[in-house]
Amino acid sequence: MRLDHVQLCCPPGSDDLMRGFYVGVLGMVEEPKPPILAARGGSWFRAGDAVVHTGVEGDFRPAHRAHPAFVVADLDELARVLADAGCEVRWDDAIPGVRRLHTDDPVGNRLEFIQAGAAS
């Protein structure tokens, strides 16, 4: 078994905002959605094996506890990119031996990023 993708919700009308973050800030690539799904709004993004689907939800509330966690090659560089884009970077040392940080996407969904190798 393996994880295929994670879906994060977003409010109606936020597709361009999400695209600006996932592609423009995180450097993911947008993948085309099948036409029947594209009509619902939302987007699909990929970076390596990490796949994020965003889905429009009318009664949207951001996920503050539930979150995907992404492993990245250079956590310090990502922290700089996030800060330069105006994102809040919250370092977290609660797990011994794991360098990680949290931020939020443009609609408030929590995201975690972990340094590859996980050593502090």
N, CA, C and O atoms as a GROMACS GRO file, in nm:
protein
  480
    1MET      N    1   0.085  -0.117   0.000
    1MET     CA    2   0.000   0.000   0.000
    1MET      C    3   0.089   0.123   0.000
    1MET      O    4   0.195   0.125   0.062
    2ARG      N    5   0.044   0.226  -0.071
    2ARG     CA    6   0.114   0.354  -0.069
    2ARG      C    7   0.011   0.465  -0.081
    2ARG      O    8  -0.101   0.442  -0.127
    3LEU      N    9   0.048   0.582  -0.042
    3LEU     CA   10  -0.039   0.697  -0.052
    3LEU      C   11  -0.034   0.750  -0.195
    3LEU      O   12   0.074   0.773  -0.249
    4ASP      N   13  -0.149   0.768  -0.256
    4ASP     CA   14  -0.155   0.821  -0.392
    4ASP      C   15  -0.153   0.973  -0.394
    4ASP      O   16  -0.077   1.033  -0.470
    5HIS      N   17  -0.236   1.036  -0.310
    5HIS     CA   18  -0.241   1.182  -0.303
    5HIS      C   19  -0.308   1.222  -0.172
    5HIS      O   20  -0.368   1.140  -0.103
    6VAL      N   21  -0.296   1.349  -0.141
    6VAL     CA   22  -0.369   1.406  -0.029
    6VAL      C   23  -0.458   1.516  -0.086
    6VAL      O   24  -0.417   1.590  -0.176
    7GLN      N   25  -0.580   1.527  -0.034
    7GLN     CA   26  -0.669   1.632  -0.080
    7GLN      C   27  -0.686   1.736   0.030
    7GLN      O   28  -0.709   1.702   0.147
    8LEU      N   29  -0.672   1.861  -0.009
    8LEU     CA   30  -0.696   1.974   0.080
    8LEU      C   31  -0.812   2.054   0.024
    8LEU      O   32  -0.823   2.071  -0.097
    9CYS      N   33  -0.896   2.101   0.110
    9CYS     CA   34  -1.012   2.180   0.065
    9CYS      C   35  -0.974   2.327   0.053
    9CYS      O   36  -0.879   2.375   0.114
   10CYS      N   37  -1.052   2.395  -0.028
   10CYS     CA   38  -1.035   2.538  -0.048
   10CYS      C   39  -1.172   2.599  -0.077
   10CYS      O   40  -1.262   2.529  -0.122
   11PRO      N   41  -1.187   2.729  -0.051
   11PRO     CA   42  -1.316   2.792  -0.077
   11PRO      C   43  -1.338   2.819  -0.226
   11PRO      O   44  -1.242   2.826  -0.303
   12PRO      N   45  -1.462   2.833  -0.266
   12PRO     CA   46  -1.491   2.870  -0.405
   12PRO      C   47  -1.415   2.996  -0.445
   12PRO      O   48  -1.403   3.090  -0.366
   13GLY      N   49  -1.365   2.998  -0.567
   13GLY     CA   50  -1.296   3.116  -0.618
   13GLY      C   51  -1.150   3.127  -0.579
   13GLY      O   52  -1.087   3.229  -0.606
   14SER      N   53  -1.094   3.024  -0.516
   14SER     CA   54  -0.955   3.033  -0.468
   14SER      C   55  -0.855   2.957  -0.554
   14SER      O   56  -0.739   2.944  -0.515
   15ASP      N   57  -0.898   2.905  -0.668
   15ASP     CA   58  -0.807   2.824  -0.751
   15ASP      C   59  -0.678   2.898  -0.788
   15ASP      O   60  -0.570   2.841  -0.777
   16ASP      N   61  -0.689   3.023  -0.830
   16ASP     CA   62  -0.569   3.098  -0.868
   16ASP      C   63  -0.478   3.124  -0.748
   16ASP      O   64  -0.356   3.121  -0.761
   17LEU      N   65  -0.537   3.149  -0.634
   17LEU     CA   66  -0.460   3.169  -0.511
   17LEU      C   67  -0.384   3.042  -0.475
   17LEU      O   68  -0.265   3.048  -0.440
   18MET      N   69  -0.450   2.928  -0.483
   18MET     CA   70  -0.386   2.801  -0.452
   18MET      C   71  -0.276   2.770  -0.554
   18MET      O   72  -0.168   2.725  -0.518
   19ARG      N   73  -0.304   2.795  -0.680
   19ARG     CA   74  -0.205   2.773  -0.786
   19ARG      C   75  -0.082   2.861  -0.762
   19ARG      O   76   0.031   2.815  -0.778
   20GLY      N   77  -0.104   2.985  -0.724
   20GLY     CA   78   0.007   3.076  -0.697
   20GLY      C   79   0.098   3.025  -0.586
   20GLY      O   80   0.219   3.046  -0.590
   21PHE      N   81   0.039   2.959  -0.488
   21PHE     CA   82   0.119   2.907  -0.377
   21PHE      C   83   0.184   2.773  -0.413
   21PHE      O   84   0.306   2.759  -0.402
   22TYR      N   85   0.105   2.677  -0.454
   22TYR     CA   86   0.160   2.542  -0.477
   22TYR      C   87   0.258   2.539  -0.595
   22TYR      O   88   0.356   2.464  -0.592
   23VAL      N   89   0.232   2.617  -0.699
   23VAL     CA   90   0.323   2.623  -0.813
   23VAL      C   91   0.425   2.735  -0.793
   23VAL      O   92   0.545   2.712  -0.803
   24GLY      N   93   0.377   2.855  -0.764
   24GLY     CA   94   0.464   2.971  -0.758
   24GLY      C   95   0.559   2.974  -0.640
   24GLY      O   96   0.673   3.018  -0.654
   25VAL      N   97   0.515   2.927  -0.525
   25VAL     CA   98   0.600   2.930  -0.405
   25VAL      C   99   0.668   2.795  -0.383
   25VAL      O  100   0.790   2.788  -0.367
   26LEU      N  101   0.589   2.687  -0.382
   26LEU     CA  102   0.647   2.555  -0.352
   26LEU      C  103   0.713   2.490  -0.473
   26LEU      O  104   0.789   2.394  -0.457
   27GLY      N  105   0.686   2.540  -0.593
   27GLY     CA  106   0.752   2.485  -0.712
   27GLY      C  107   0.693   2.355  -0.762
   27GLY      O  108   0.757   2.283  -0.837
   28MET      N  109   0.570   2.324  -0.720
   28MET     CA  110   0.505   2.204  -0.770
   28MET      C  111   0.458   2.228  -0.914
   28MET      O  112   0.450   2.343  -0.958
   29VAL      N  113   0.427   2.123  -0.984
   29VAL     CA  114   0.378   2.131  -1.121
   29VAL      C  115   0.229   2.101  -1.118
   29VAL      O  116   0.185   2.005  -1.054
   30GLU      N  117   0.151   2.182  -1.188
   30GLU     CA  118   0.008   2.154  -1.197
   30GLU      C  119  -0.017   2.046  -1.301
   30GLU      O  120   0.036   2.053  -1.412
   31GLU      N  121  -0.098   1.948  -1.265
   31GLU     CA  122  -0.135   1.841  -1.357
   31GLU      C  123  -0.279   1.862  -1.402
   31GLU      O  124  -0.361   1.911  -1.325
   32PRO      N  125  -0.310   1.826  -1.526
   32PRO     CA  126  -0.448   1.844  -1.572
   32PRO      C  127  -0.544   1.748  -1.501
   32PRO      O  128  -0.510   1.633  -1.473
   33LYS      N  129  -0.662   1.797  -1.473
   33LYS     CA  130  -0.768   1.714  -1.417
   33LYS      C  131  -0.856   1.664  -1.530
   33LYS      O  132  -0.872   1.733  -1.631
   34PRO      N  133  -0.914   1.547  -1.515
   34PRO     CA  134  -1.012   1.504  -1.616
   34PRO      C  135  -1.124   1.608  -1.624
   34PRO      O  136  -1.163   1.665  -1.523
   35PRO      N  137  -1.177   1.633  -1.744
   35PRO     CA  138  -1.276   1.739  -1.763
   35PRO      C  139  -1.394   1.733  -1.666
   35PRO      O  140  -1.439   1.838  -1.617
   36ILE      N  141  -1.446   1.616  -1.637
   36ILE     CA  142  -1.561   1.607  -1.547
   36ILE      C  143  -1.525   1.654  -1.406
   36ILE      O  144  -1.609   1.710  -1.336
   37LEU      N  145  -1.400   1.630  -1.365
   37LEU     CA  146  -1.355   1.677  -1.233
   37LEU      C  147  -1.315   1.824  -1.238
   37LEU      O  148  -1.337   1.897  -1.141
   38ALA      N  149  -1.258   1.868  -1.348
   38ALA     CA  150  -1.217   2.008  -1.361
   38ALA      C  151  -1.337   2.102  -1.347
   38ALA      O  152  -1.323   2.214  -1.298
   39ALA      N  153  -1.453   2.057  -1.390
   39ALA     CA  154  -1.574   2.140  -1.382
   39ALA      C  155  -1.611   2.171  -1.238
   39ALA      O  156  -1.683   2.267  -1.212
   40ARG      N  157  -1.564   2.092  -1.143
   40ARG     CA  158  -1.594   2.114  -1.001
   40ARG      C  159  -1.503   2.217  -0.936
   40ARG      O  160  -1.526   2.258  -0.822
   41GLY      N  161  -1.399   2.260  -1.008
   41GLY     CA  162  -1.299   2.349  -0.949
   41GLY      C  163  -1.190   2.267  -0.881
   41GLY      O  164  -1.193   2.144  -0.882
   42GLY      N  165  -1.096   2.337  -0.822
   42GLY     CA  166  -0.984   2.269  -0.760
   42GLY      C  167  -0.875   2.239  -0.861
   42GLY      O  168  -0.893   2.257  -0.981
   43SER      N  169  -0.762   2.193  -0.810
   43SER     CA  170  -0.645   2.169  -0.894
   43SER      C  171  -0.568   2.049  -0.842
   43SER      O  172  -0.587   2.005  -0.729
   44TRP      N  173  -0.480   1.996  -0.927
   44TRP     CA  174  -0.391   1.887  -0.890
   44TRP      C  175  -0.248   1.935  -0.906
   44TRP      O  176  -0.212   1.993  -1.009
   45PHE      N  177  -0.165   1.910  -0.805
   45PHE     CA  178  -0.026   1.952  -0.806
   45PHE      C  179   0.065   1.834  -0.772
   45PHE      O  180   0.026   1.745  -0.696
   46ARG      N  181   0.187   1.834  -0.828
   46ARG     CA  182   0.283   1.727  -0.802
   46ARG      C  183   0.424   1.783  -0.792
   46ARG      O  184   0.462   1.876  -0.863
   47ALA      N  185   0.501   1.724  -0.700
   47ALA     CA  186   0.645   1.744  -0.691
   47ALA      C  187   0.703   1.608  -0.655
   47ALA      O  188   0.690   1.563  -0.541
   48GLY      N  189   0.767   1.542  -0.752
   48GLY     CA  190   0.815   1.406  -0.728
   48GLY      C  191   0.698   1.314  -0.697
   48GLY      O  192   0.601   1.309  -0.774
   49ASP      N  193   0.706   1.242  -0.585
   49ASP     CA  194   0.598   1.153  -0.544
   49ASP      C  195   0.490   1.223  -0.462
   49ASP      O  196   0.387   1.163  -0.431
   50ALA      N  197   0.512   1.348  -0.427
   50ALA     CA  198   0.415   1.423  -0.347
   50ALA      C  199   0.306   1.480  -0.438
   50ALA      O  200   0.335   1.557  -0.530
   51VAL      N  201   0.182   1.441  -0.412
   51VAL     CA  202   0.070   1.487  -0.494
   51VAL      C  203  -0.035   1.549  -0.402
   51VAL      O  204  -0.079   1.489  -0.304
   52VAL      N  205  -0.075   1.670  -0.436
   52VAL     CA  206  -0.179   1.743  -0.362
   52VAL      C  207  -0.293   1.773  -0.458
   52VAL      O  208  -0.272   1.828  -0.566
   53HIS      N  209  -0.412   1.736  -0.417
   53HIS     CA  210  -0.533   1.775  -0.490
   53HIS      C  211  -0.603   1.879  -0.404
   53HIS      O  212  -0.616   1.861  -0.283
   54THR      N  213  -0.648   1.986  -0.465
   54THR     CA  214  -0.731   2.082  -0.392
   54THR      C  215  -0.873   2.067  -0.443
   54THR      O  216  -0.897   2.055  -0.563
   55GLY      N  217  -0.967   2.069  -0.350
   55GLY     CA  218  -1.108   2.053  -0.384
   55GLY      C  219  -1.190   2.166  -0.326
   55GLY      O  220  -1.174   2.202  -0.209
   56VAL      N  221  -1.277   2.221  -0.407
   56VAL     CA  222  -1.361   2.333  -0.365
   56VAL      C  223  -1.470   2.281  -0.271
   56VAL      O  224  -1.537   2.182  -0.300
   57GLU      N  225  -1.485   2.351  -0.160
   57GLU     CA  226  -1.587   2.315  -0.061
   57GLU      C  227  -1.664   2.441  -0.025
   57GLU      O  228  -1.605   2.538   0.023
   58GLY      N  229  -1.794   2.440  -0.046
   58GLY     CA  230  -1.877   2.558  -0.022
   58GLY      C  231  -1.872   2.607   0.121
   58GLY      O  232  -1.864   2.728   0.144
   59ASP      N  233  -1.876   2.517   0.216
   59ASP     CA  234  -1.871   2.552   0.358
   59ASP      C  235  -1.729   2.532   0.410
   59ASP      O  236  -1.708   2.462   0.510
   60PHE      N  237  -1.633   2.593   0.342
   60PHE     CA  238  -1.492   2.570   0.370
   60PHE      C  239  -1.451   2.618   0.509
   60PHE      O  240  -1.488   2.726   0.553
   61ARG      N  241  -1.375   2.534   0.575
   61ARG     CA  242  -1.302   2.569   0.698
   61ARG      C  243  -1.163   2.510   0.686
   61ARG      O  244  -1.150   2.391   0.657
   62PRO      N  245  -1.057   2.589   0.706
   62PRO     CA  246  -0.922   2.535   0.690
   62PRO      C  247  -0.891   2.427   0.793
   62PRO      O  248  -0.942   2.428   0.905
   63ALA      N  249  -0.806   2.334   0.753
   63ALA     CA  250  -0.760   2.228   0.842
   63ALA      C  251  -0.643   2.283   0.925
   63ALA      O  252  -0.538   2.315   0.871
   64HIS      N  253  -0.663   2.293   1.055
   64HIS     CA  254  -0.558   2.346   1.143
   64HIS      C  255  -0.477   2.237   1.208
   64HIS      O  256  -0.360   2.258   1.240
   65ARG      N  257  -0.535   2.120   1.229
   65ARG     CA  258  -0.460   2.009   1.289
   65ARG      C  259  -0.426   1.904   1.183
   65ARG      O  260  -0.311   1.864   1.169
   66ALA      N  261  -0.526   1.860   1.109
   66ALA     CA  262  -0.500   1.764   1.002
   66ALA      C  263  -0.410   1.833   0.899
   66ALA      O  264  -0.431   1.950   0.866
   67HIS      N  265  -0.310   1.760   0.849
   67HIS     CA  266  -0.217   1.822   0.756
   67HIS      C  267  -0.134   1.716   0.684
   67HIS      O  268  -0.110   1.608   0.737
   68PRO      N  269  -0.090   1.747   0.562
   68PRO     CA  270   0.009   1.662   0.497
   68PRO      C  271   0.148   1.704   0.547
   68PRO      O  272   0.170   1.818   0.587
   69ALA      N  273   0.240   1.610   0.544
   69ALA     CA  274   0.380   1.638   0.577
   69ALA      C  275   0.466   1.598   0.457
   69ALA      O  276   0.458   1.486   0.408
   70PHE      N  277   0.547   1.690   0.412
   70PHE     CA  278   0.632   1.670   0.295
   70PHE      C  279   0.777   1.664   0.338
   70PHE      O  280   0.821   1.742   0.422
   71VAL      N  281   0.853   1.571   0.282
   71VAL     CA  282   0.996   1.562   0.306
   71VAL      C  283   1.065   1.645   0.198
   71VAL      O  284   1.036   1.629   0.079
   72VAL      N  285   1.156   1.734   0.239
   72VAL     CA  286   1.226   1.821   0.145
   72VAL      C  287   1.377   1.808   0.162
   72VAL      O  288   1.426   1.777   0.270
   73ALA      N  289   1.449   1.834   0.054
   73ALA     CA  290   1.595   1.820   0.054
   73ALA      C  291   1.663   1.932   0.134
   73ALA      O  292   1.765   1.908   0.198
   74ASP      N  293   1.608   2.053   0.131
   74ASP     CA  294   1.673   2.167   0.195
   74ASP      C  295   1.568   2.250   0.270
   74ASP      O  296   1.509   2.343   0.214
   75LEU      N  297   1.546   2.215   0.395
   75LEU     CA  298   1.444   2.281   0.476
   75LEU      C  299   1.475   2.428   0.499
   75LEU      O  300   1.384   2.510   0.501
   76ASP      N  301   1.603   2.462   0.515
   76ASP     CA  302   1.640   2.602   0.537
   76ASP      C  303   1.608   2.687   0.415
   76ASP      O  304   1.559   2.799   0.429
   77GLU      N  305   1.635   2.634   0.297
   77GLU     CA  306   1.603   2.707   0.174
   77GLU      C  307   1.452   2.723   0.160
   77GLU      O  308   1.404   2.830   0.122
   78LEU      N  309   1.377   2.618   0.190
   78LEU     CA  310   1.232   2.629   0.183
   78LEU      C  311   1.181   2.732   0.283
   78LEU      O  312   1.091   2.810   0.250
   79ALA      N  313   1.237   2.736   0.402
   79ALA     CA  314   1.196   2.835   0.502
   79ALA      C  315   1.220   2.976   0.449
   79ALA      O  316   1.138   3.066   0.471
   80ARG      N  317   1.333   2.996   0.380
   80ARG     CA  318   1.362   3.128   0.323
   80ARG      C  319   1.262   3.163   0.214
   80ARG      O  320   1.212   3.275   0.210
   81VAL      N  321   1.231   3.066   0.127
   81VAL     CA  322   1.135   3.088   0.018
   81VAL      C  323   0.997   3.122   0.075
   81VAL      O  324   0.931   3.215   0.028
   82LEU      N  325   0.956   3.048   0.175
   82LEU     CA  326   0.826   3.073   0.238
   82LEU      C  327   0.823   3.212   0.301
   82LEU      O  328   0.727   3.288   0.281
   83ALA      N  329   0.927   3.246   0.377
   83ALA     CA  330   0.932   3.378   0.442
   83ALA      C  331   0.932   3.490   0.338
   83ALA      O  332   0.863   3.590   0.355
   84ASP      N  333   1.010   3.473   0.231
   84ASP     CA  334   1.015   3.574   0.125
   84ASP      C  335   0.878   3.592   0.059
   84ASP      O  336   0.847   3.700   0.009
   85ALA      N  337   0.797   3.486   0.058
   85ALA     CA  338   0.663   3.493  -0.001
   85ALA      C  339   0.559   3.546   0.099
   85ALA      O  340   0.441   3.555   0.068
   86GLY      N  341   0.605   3.580   0.221
   86GLY     CA  342   0.514   3.634   0.321
   86GLY      C  343   0.444   3.529   0.404
   86GLY      O  344   0.349   3.561   0.476
   87CYS      N  345   0.489   3.405   0.396
   87CYS     CA  346   0.428   3.298   0.475
   87CYS      C  347   0.490   3.293   0.615
   87CYS      O  348   0.609   3.318   0.632
   88GLU      N  349   0.409   3.261   0.712
   88GLU     CA  350   0.460   3.242   0.848
   88GLU      C  351   0.531   3.107   0.854
   88GLU      O  352   0.476   3.005   0.811
   89VAL      N  353   0.653   3.106   0.906
   89VAL     CA  354   0.730   2.983   0.923
   89VAL      C  355   0.737   2.953   1.071
   89VAL      O  356   0.789   3.032   1.149
   90ARG      N  357   0.683   2.838   1.110
   90ARG     CA  358   0.681   2.798   1.251
   90ARG      C  359   0.767   2.673   1.268
   90ARG      O  360   0.726   2.562   1.234
   91TRP      N  361   0.887   2.692   1.322
   91TRP     CA  362   0.976   2.580   1.346
   91TRP      C  363   0.920   2.498   1.462
   91TRP      O  364   0.859   2.553   1.554
   92ASP      N  365   0.943   2.367   1.457
   92ASP     CA  366   0.889   2.278   1.559
   92ASP      C  367   0.994   2.173   1.595
   92ASP      O  368   1.035   2.094   1.510
   93ASP      N  369   1.036   2.173   1.720
   93ASP     CA  370   1.136   2.077   1.764
   93ASP      C  371   1.077   1.974   1.860
   93ASP      O  372   1.149   1.917   1.943
   94ALA      N  373   0.948   1.950   1.851
   94ALA     CA  374   0.880   1.859   1.944
   94ALA      C  375   0.919   1.712   1.924
   94ALA      O  376   0.902   1.632   2.015
   95ILE      N  377   0.969   1.676   1.807
   95ILE     CA  378   1.010   1.539   1.781
   95ILE      C  379   1.163   1.535   1.779
   95ILE      O  380   1.225   1.588   1.687
   96PRO      N  381   1.224   1.473   1.878
   96PRO     CA  382   1.371   1.468   1.882
   96PRO      C  383   1.430   1.409   1.754
   96PRO      O  384   1.383   1.306   1.704
   97GLY      N  385   1.533   1.475   1.702
   97GLY     CA  386   1.601   1.426   1.583
   97GLY      C  387   1.534   1.459   1.452
   97GLY      O  388   1.581   1.417   1.346
   98VAL      N  389   1.423   1.533   1.455
   98VAL     CA  390   1.351   1.566   1.332
   98VAL      C  391   1.346   1.718   1.317
   98VAL      O  392   1.290   1.789   1.401
   99ARG      N  393   1.406   1.766   1.208
   99ARG     CA  394   1.397   1.910   1.176
   99ARG      C  395   1.273   1.930   1.092
   99ARG      O  396   1.258   1.869   0.986
  100ARG      N  397   1.183   2.015   1.142
  100ARG     CA  398   1.059   2.036   1.068
  100ARG      C  399   1.005   2.176   1.095
  100ARG      O  400   1.043   2.244   1.190
  101LEU      N  401   0.916   2.215   1.006
  101LEU     CA  402   0.847   2.342   1.023
  101LEU      C  403   0.704   2.327   0.973
  101LEU      O  404   0.671   2.235   0.899
  102HIS      N  405   0.623   2.421   1.016
  102HIS     CA  406   0.484   2.428   0.970
  102HIS      C  407   0.461   2.566   0.908
  102HIS      O  408   0.523   2.665   0.947
  103THR      N  409   0.371   2.568   0.814
  103THR     CA  410   0.322   2.693   0.756
  103THR      C  411   0.178   2.668   0.715
  103THR      O  412   0.126   2.558   0.736
  104ASP      N  413   0.115   2.767   0.658
  104ASP     CA  414  -0.023   2.752   0.611
  104ASP      C  415  -0.028   2.788   0.464
  104ASP      O  416   0.044   2.877   0.418
  105ASP      N  417  -0.113   2.720   0.390
  105ASP     CA  418  -0.133   2.760   0.251
  105ASP      C  419  -0.219   2.887   0.252
  105ASP      O  420  -0.261   2.931   0.359
  106PRO      N  421  -0.246   2.948   0.138
  106PRO     CA  422  -0.313   3.078   0.135
  106PRO      C  423  -0.454   3.079   0.192
  106PRO      O  424  -0.508   3.186   0.222
  107VAL      N  425  -0.516   2.962   0.207
  107VAL     CA  426  -0.652   2.959   0.264
  107VAL      C  427  -0.651   2.906   0.407
  107VAL      O  428  -0.758   2.883   0.464
  108GLY      N  429  -0.532   2.887   0.465
  108GLY     CA  430  -0.522   2.852   0.606
  108GLY      C  431  -0.502   2.706   0.639
  108GLY      O  432  -0.500   2.671   0.757
  109ASN      N  433  -0.488   2.618   0.540
  109ASN     CA  434  -0.461   2.477   0.568
  109ASN      C  435  -0.317   2.462   0.618
  109ASN      O  436  -0.224   2.516   0.560
  110ARG      N  437  -0.300   2.388   0.726
  110ARG     CA  438  -0.169   2.363   0.784
  110ARG      C  439  -0.090   2.266   0.696
  110ARG      O  440  -0.143   2.167   0.647
  111LEU      N  441   0.039   2.297   0.678
  111LEU     CA  442   0.132   2.212   0.603
  111LEU      C  443   0.256   2.190   0.688
  111LEU      O  444   0.302   2.282   0.755
  112GLU      N  445   0.310   2.070   0.684
  112GLU     CA  446   0.435   2.039   0.754
  112GLU      C  447   0.542   2.003   0.652
  112GLU      O  448   0.514   1.936   0.552
  113PHE      N  449   0.664   2.047   0.678
  113PHE     CA  450   0.778   2.015   0.594
  113PHE      C  451   0.889   1.961   0.683
  113PHE      O  452   0.921   2.020   0.787
  114ILE      N  453   0.947   1.848   0.642
  114ILE     CA  454   1.048   1.777   0.720
  114ILE      C  455   1.176   1.769   0.639
  114ILE      O  456   1.173   1.740   0.519
  115GLN      N  457   1.289   1.795   0.705
  115GLN     CA  458   1.419   1.783   0.640
  115GLN      C  459   1.446   1.637   0.606
  115GLN      O  460   1.432   1.549   0.692
  116ALA      N  461   1.484   1.611   0.480
  116ALA     CA  462   1.523   1.475   0.440
  116ALA      C  463   1.636   1.428   0.529
  116ALA      O  464   1.728   1.505   0.559
  117GLY      N  465   1.630   1.305   0.572
  117GLY     CA  466   1.730   1.252   0.664
  117GLY      C  467   1.688   1.274   0.808
  117GLY      O  468   1.734   1.204   0.898
  118ALA      N  469   1.602   1.373   0.831
  118ALA     CA  470   1.538   1.403   0.959
  118ALA      C  471   1.632   1.432   1.074
  118ALA      O  472   1.584   1.451   1.186
  119ALA      N  473   1.762   1.436   1.054
  119ALA     CA  474   1.853   1.464   1.166
  119ALA      C  475   1.859   1.614   1.193
  119ALA      O  476   1.865   1.695   1.100
  120SER      N  477   1.858   1.648   1.319
  120SER     CA  478   1.867   1.791   1.358
  120SER      C  479   2.009   1.840   1.346
  120SER      O  480   2.036   1.956   1.374
   0.00000   0.00000   0.00000
